[in-house]
Amino acid sequence: MAQASARHILVDSEEKCKALKAEIENGADFAQIARDNSSCPSSRDGGNLGTFGRGQMVREFDEVVFSAPVGVVQGPVKTQFGYHLVEVTDRQD
């Protein structure tokens, strides 16, 4: 079964998500941005979600994690929880 590891940042607006993505693309540390801005409990660990299988996350999130290139920040990804920036850190297909 496919497995992936990812980290994410969850915020309540698309604008905030885009602004944080720009900061990361300009050299800001993803983990620090997650600790300072993400509303998910994973923010304490720099947004790290650990390893999970296909279908364990909400559909929109799952689709990105199992298709995006490893190490490239994706988003904004809208789910029922808000807007995410997602970075796949590892994937075994």
N, C-alpha and C positions, 0 to 999 in steps of 0.2 A: 504494500500500500504506500502511496506517495506520502511523504512527510516533509514538513517545512518548519523552519524557525524564522520568526519575524519579530520586529519591534514596531511600535506605532505611537502616534500622538493623537489624542482625541480632544477635539474642541467643538464648540457649539455653533460656529459659523464658518461658512465657506471663505469669507474674507480673511478671518483669522488664520485659517488653514493655509491659504495661499501666502499670507505674510510670513508665516513660520517656515514654509517650504523655501521661500526666497532667502531667508536667513541661513538655512541649512546649505542651500546651494552656494551661498557666499562665504561658506567656511565655518558657520556655527556648528557646535557639537550637537548631534542628534539627541544623545542621551541627556545632555543638560537642558536642551529645549523641552524635552519630554518631562523632565523633573519640574521645570518651572511653569509649564503650560498645560499639560495633559490632565483631563479630568478622570482618566481611568486609574484604578489602583496600581496598574503596572508602571505608572509614572515613577514610583519609588525606586524601581529597578531600571530607570532609563527607558521605559516603554517596552522592555523585553517581555514577550509573550511565551517564550520557551518554544518547545517543539510540539507540533500537533498534526493531525491527519486531515486529509480532504474531508469536508463536510462537518468539521467540528466548530467552525466559525460561521457567522451569518454569510449568506450567499454572496453579497457584494464584496465582502472582505475576502472570502475564500477564492473568488474568481481572480482577484488581483494577486494574491499570494501564490497561487499555483500557475500563473502565467507570466508575471513580471520578471525581468532580469534580476538576478541576485545583486544586491548592493546598490540598487538605484531607487531613490525615494520616489514613491508613487503617490498621487493624490492631487486634489482632495477626492476621497472616496466617501460617498454619502451612504450611511446605513441608518437604521432606526435609532442608533445611539448618538449620532451626530456626524461630524466630518473628521476623517482620519487622514494622516500621512502614514504611509506604510513602507517599511523597508524589509525586504526578504533578506535574511542574513545567511540562510542555508536552505537547500532543497535537495531531496532525493526522490526522483520520480520512479 
